[in-house]
């Protein structure tokens, strides 16, 4: 019994000391781990060992720094200039564009165009047509790649392109696409000459557990064709029926097709992941910048566990702070940190129309519970909350004053903030922003508005459950 008590005390103290020594943990995250370690010490210790540290390891961090040093040294002309922010961006929004540029070194480049895809069918058809028209290269990276209609059509288009001599590189996440990377279609692509890579592979899970953690994932969705066209948005290589979680279907996504110099920045972001995984050099990746007359300024922003901590929530705070009249945001997973939550409330208090669109039925029960713990505070500040009922709203969109937009893969949750590799495009253009805003209005048209009176009437059990989940949210 004495040995068991000593072991128990040593276990709890060792992990508690480790948590106290970490300067990178926020107070809520530290508190959440304290709660878990004290309530369920043995399970909590195991959880901390498996998921407590956000680090891919020293080797991965050093390689990431080297890759971006190489990009800055040999592809600087595609990154844009910090001074271009003051030349291209409205003074009201410059702070957000400056901040975005500080993350990866991508600054606004002018001369871009974008077209919002009507739906999943148009996205698939346009993407396949662009791949079929490729003459030099096609690069794709997806978090989830299924062998359904969409996934198969994209794979077959890559096979056709490779067979006619186009350089095709395809990457899929080791967890999100684990079944696809073992499928016959994956091997068919390889046999046709498509170069393949698995991001954050789980082939050696023991080594991953000992040196990193299993749930650090590449959540990006990038397609680049001939350094001329890129797609950015929330859609994976999967049908909206999303058969792996079909009871929540349809998955409602948004995708934009870009042309212009921002394509080269997305190419460089893809290249950073490809080089990190395969060891190829940057000079093997084709780059080109083709400005379009009358186009708008835009810049890429990528985040991940090898970037500085807090980059994504800080970007959102900067964007929210810039809003003058209206801010509309859609996300499937809303578990903000304190800075983002307070920024949204502050915007509403100063008179900005803040509208938030979330799915009514979420595929993540703990995210749904944690999200609703914030409703009362947001509603009392004057925000409007809409719950979408036409499927699982998976679109990640932010529009500000019908002038500035952020589109991409980042959710407003702790996974996107800390654990996942994400990709986004920040742009300033009234026409494109209005198109995204109209799509947001369509989401609101298929949603119910949640009022403060309704939230105050929730049963105490529901409120306690939501608040408990939100408290341990940093652990989840």
Secondary structure, 3 states (H helix, E strand, C coil): CHHHHHHHHHHHHHHHHHHHHCCCCCHHHHHHHHHHHHHCHHHHHHHHHHHCCCCCCHHHHHHHHHHHHHHHHHCHHHCCCCCHHHHHCCHHHHHHHHHHHHHHCCCCEEEEEEEECCCHHHHHHHHHHHHHCCCCEEEEEECCECCCHHHHHHHHHHHHHHHCCCEEEEEEECCCCCCHHHCHHHHHHHHHCCEEEEECCCCCHHHHHHHCCCCCCECCEEEEECCCEEEEECCCECCCCCHHHHHHCCEECCEEEEECCHHHHHHHHHHHHHHHHHCCCHHHCCCCCCCCCCCEEEEEEEECCCCCCCHHHHHHHHHHHHCCCEEEEECCCECCCHHHHHHHHHHHHCCCEEEEEEECCCCCHHHHHHHHCCHHHHHHHCCEEEEECCCEECCCEEEECCCEEEEECCCECHHHHHHCEEEEEEEECHHHHHHHHHHHHHHHHCEEEECHHHHHCCCHHHHHHHHHHHHCCCCC
